[in-house]
């Protein structure tokens, strides 16, 4: 499941751009984002690590797309099991920071 914060009209373009076919929800008022306290701010975008992440992405061929929503907010990842227990939580420290996929897969496999 993915929860975004854009308007409903952007859901189909997200699916086309990512190929994601799972459950997709949107929270345009960002209530979920605020509850999870993922963080935001210019200092997180201008951090040396964030700038390094940005250049690495550019050199790997990832070009920025059109911005939808707040450019200042950071993301994260949560994995909740079928009982509703949070088994994995990750907050981006700076822009471009991503969770470790191996750690996420380990959390899913129990």
N, C-alpha and C positions, 0 to 999 in steps of 0.2 A: 504494500500500500504506500502511496506517496501522497503527502499533504503539501500543497503549494499555497501561495498567498495571493496569486493573481486573480483576475476576474474569470468567471465561468467561460467567457468567450475565448480565453486563451488555452483551454484544456485540449482542444483538438490539435492546435499547433504544437503543443508540448508533445503529444503522442506522435505526431508526424516527425518531429525533430529528433526524438529519442528512440522511437520504436517501442516504447513502454506500453504493454497491454494489460497490466494489472489494475487493481483498484486505484482510482485517482480522485482526490478530493481537493477542494480549494477553500481557503479561509481568508477571504479578502480583507477582513478586519484585523488579521494577524493575532487573533486571540490565542491560538495554539503556540505560535512563535513567542508571544509574551510570556505565556505560562511556562514554557521550556527554558526561557531566559538564555537564548542562544547568543545574544549580544549583538552590538552594532557600534559603529562610530568611525570617524575619519582616521583616527589613530590605528585602527585595525586594518585599514586599507593602505596606509602609507608606511606601515612597518617594513623594515628591511626584508624580512622573510616573505611578506606578502608581495613585495616588488619582485623578489627572486622567483616566486611561484608564477607570477604574471609573465615574466620573460621566458621562463621554462615552457610555459604553455604556448606562448607565441612561437618559439623556436620549434616546438613539436607540431606546429601547424594548426593550433586551435585559435581561431580568430573570434573576437568578441561578437556576439549577436546583438540584436536589439534588446535594450534593457526594459524589463517589465517589473515594476515595483521599486522598492528601495535599494539603491546601490550601496547603502551603508550597512546593511544587515549581514550577519554571518549565518552560516548554516550548521548543520550537524546531522547526526544519524541516530535513530533509536531502533532497537529491535525488541519487540514485545512478543512473548510466547502466547500460545492459545489460551492459557489460563489468565492472561492479563498481567503477567510478571515481566517487569523490565529486565532484560538479560544483557543489554548492551546500550551504552549511551556515549556519544561522542560530540563534543562541541568544537567547532573550528576556533583556533586561537587567533588566527589572522586570516585575511582573505586568501583563498587558494589552498588553505590547509584542508586535507581530506583524511577521512578515517582509513585505518589499515584494513584492507579487504580480508586478509587472512584472519585478523581478529574478529571481524564480523562473521565470517564463515564458521569460525570456531564457536561463536556464541549461538549460531543457528543450529549447529550439529550437537550442541549440548555438552 
